[in-house]
Amino acid sequence: MTEEHKRLKENSKKPIPLEKWGPYVSERQWGTVREDYSEYGDSWGYFPFDQAHCRSYFWGEDGLAGISDYFQNLCFAIALWNGKDPILKERLFGLGNYEGNHGEDVKELYYYLDNVPTHYYMEYLYKYPQEAFPYEQLKVENRNRSKHDPEYEILDTDAFKDNRYFDVHITYAKTNSTDIGIKISITNRYKKAAPITVLPTLWFYNRWTKHGSLKTKPNLSPASENAVFAEHPRLGNYYFYYQAADDALYTDNETNTEIVTGQPNESIFTKDAFHQAIIHKEHINELRERKSGTKFSPVYNYTVKPGETINIYCRLVEEQLKEPFDSDFEKIFDKRKKEADAFYSEIFPKGVAHNLAKVQRQALAGLLWSKQYYHYDIEKWLSKSDGITPITERRTHGRNSEWKHLKNQDIISMPDKWEYPWYAAWDQSFQCISMAVVDPVFAKNQLLLLMREWYMKPDGQLPSYEWNFSDVNPPVQAWAAMEIFEIERKTSGKGDIDFLKKIFHKLLINFTWWINRKDLKGDNIFEGGFLGLDNIGVFNRSFHDKGEIQLEQADGTSWMGVYALSMMDMALEIALVDNSFEDTATKFFEHFILIAEALNEHVLWNEEDQFFYDVLCMRDAPPQPLRIQSIVGLTSLYAVATIRKEVFEKLPDFAKRFEWYKNYRLKNNRFWPKEEHSDGEELLFSLVQTDKLKAMLKRLLDENEFLSDGGIRALSKYHEKHPYSVTINGEVHTIQYDPGDSTSDMFGGNSNWRGPVWIPINFIIIQSIRRLGKFYHDSLMVEYPTGSGNQMNLFNASAELAKRVISLFDRDKDGNRPIYGPYNWFYKQPENEELILFFEYFHGDTGRGLGANHQTGWSALVAELISELADKE
């Protein structure tokens, strides 16, 4: 057992399996719903980036490569200045939703290089231009571009021309859970010497002003030369040690009201005081003379020679030390690095090639770096003012006002800490599958978290995401729970039945909500709205006149089939050790049969096209299939399960009911989705019968339709030359294949499901086809790719699909990675060639990464694909 595994074992004994200190600081708090106190819900406009350096937050903090304790009482991050920027670089810059031609977008170069689940070792790399950061240029160029143009990125500017930048490498290594070593390494990549100012910054989250909960204000003060004493009524006391610096400055984490509201400040010691002191030399003597505050920075001024690296060391520790930087201090970084190597060496299969092991490790590092403190009390947020904008009646009944029970204050695995610094119900499920590889206990805790009473609505609905908690995401939690259960059973030799019991009870409530709320006719055909797929439809599926129009959804129905089948799987696993769950397995088995019957024998299946479609039902008109060949129809492939013969032998009541139900349905010529294995040891259950499966796989594996070099597209390439239109109430709606960024304004225009490759969807398709392949073996062969004449079984086809997804991140024969597209010139430089980004989605033709460029949450699933492929080979 590695040292990291030992620490994880200790953490698993805690009520919440979490380290006290970790990378819990968001990378963007401005522009979030939580910080928006406007009357009309203009989150991006109410708290823009331009005020982030001078306006204190109410619901959390952000920073560059930041860490905090798990209640975010005390935070640490770095700030930089190149001598030319108008503000210190203390947070990542990006465009707000309506500033970018494709919605919000971070415009920085930063990388999560390494991390372990206990955060005893973490590495982060930030690339800082030596010329003035092109803030205005990025805004203007993107504003002037249309939705048919690509985004204007920082590598399109001259900011990194001739390698005129610094590599800022931040490494954290813990001696123990409350003793954190910090190493900041600055390397000049330019051919000439260049100046840089570095401010390692310590500050308290502001809970003492306005409607904060602290009665006693925390305080930072000198403890000795080059040491600060941090006192906090909840956290307790800490010491911050730093090497001899050029300056040591104190201020307060409080709003500069003169800038934000035009009201005079009560003092000069505001959140942005360091900006004014370092850049404009304003009040610098007062800051030097002040010996207390809630924000502190030592200041280091360097001129770094070409190719030179300078190091700065700090230490944050609970106990007072005589020699904080003794001879053993540097050794802790090497020791923890070796422990991290040993940890990953044990959890990754031995057969993974070195280049792909790099992809895996950075995928999981990004996932671990994306843990974030999330604080949001809706009732409090709605009923109180921020002191800037008064409460209005409209606001108290505005966004999320029906979720007053929601009171979140937890460490959560986020999709992306800049673009999506808030959880989303279905993202969370995919993230937990990846997390289960490195920390199954935390993964299980996270999946259960969203079902706790301070998240789940009393009626059983799960919160979607903070922009609209009432939106509906696909119900993937039961499927994800079984994936996590199997991953843990594979790695540890034992599955966690108690976990399945806990989540099963909560999912019963949620399943009932779906049955009662999203099956309007009671015929097992479900709605669900956009179902997390944003603009996949020809129109916004979440908004239509429900009195005049009903949209019967192929994917909503298929997801419920997946849900029922996963609940049956879960109940059977539990019933093998606790027979009180036997009858619930029967219940969900029968639910699945009814949903499968509705999907296959209702109008959702189009016999002419051999595909599943949404159906538009309008008053006084026949049902109209929306003949869009998209993953909406492919969702029916996801529901696949097998039941072993021994299960029937051990569960006689289930076996008896199964036989009765089968005979009844067959005798009455009713639908029965069953295939029997030739050896009689397994039964297969799938939403799609064999003839339909073959027809759909023919489209799925066709490079002129769904199959791209990088995986399965969200919309068939068929619609590139054949757009689809439908007329509703005299208005024409059209959809066509868009392989890259969205050309639609729906959902802000920052997400596209009309052609690109999405890894979570590819992952679930690959898993389903692999299960089918294990069942059918060579009795079911497919042409791969369609039209090639090359026949293979489904198991091998699933491996080939996995290879295509993996290839997005791997270097080709020319040293290029598809994800980087036109920017491969930068990533082929020696210092950058091992840097990997994990994008939100990928161009359907070229594989270039698009959307949020650090969406390691669900794109980290590529790590599991690599492992599974290695196991196969």
Buried (B, 14 or more C-beta within 10 A) or exposed (E): EBBBBEBBEEBBEEEEBBBBBBBBBBBBBBBBBBBBBBBEBEBBBBBBBEBBBBBBBBBBBBBBBBBBBBBBBBBBBBBBBBBEBEBBBBBBBBBBBBBBBBBBBBBBBBBBBBBBBBBBBBBBBBBBBBBBBBBEBBBEBBEEBEBEBBBBBBBBBEBBEEBBBBBBBBBBBBBEBBBBBBBBBBBBBBEEEBBBBBBBBBBBBBBBBBBEEBEEBBBBBBBEEBBBBBBBBEBEEBBBBBBEBEBBBBBBBBBBBEBBEEEEBEEBBBBBBBBBBBBEEBBBEBBBEBEBBBBBBBBBBBEBEEEEEBEBBBBBBBEBBEEBBEEEBBEBBEBBBEBBBEBBEEBBBEEBEEEBBBBBBBBBBBBBBBBBBBBBBBEBBBEBEBBBBEBBEEBEEBBBEEBBEBBBBBBBBBBBBBBBBBBBBBBBBBBBBBBBBBBBBBBBBBBBBBBEEEBBBEEBBBBBBBBBBBBBBBBBBBBBBBBBBBBBBEEEEEBBBEBBBBBBEBBBBBBEBBBEBBBEEEEBBBBBBBBBBBBBBBBBBBEBEEEEBBBBBBBBBBBBBBBBBBBBBBBBBBBBEEBEBBBBBBBBBBBBBBBBBBBBEBBBBBEEBBBBBBBBBBEEEEEBBBBBBBBBBBBBBBBBBBBEBEBBEBBEEBBEBBEEBBEEBEEEEBBBBBBEBEEEEBBBBBBBBBEBBBBBBBBBBBBBBBBBBBBBBBBBBBBBEEEBEBEBEEEEBEBBBBBBBBBBEBBBBBBBBBBBBBBBBBBBBBBBBBBBBBBBEEEBBBBBBBEEEEEBBBBBBBBBBBBBBBBBBBBEEEEBBBBBBEBBEBBBEEEBEBBBBBBBBBBBBBBBBBBBBBBBBBBBBBBBBBBBBBEBE
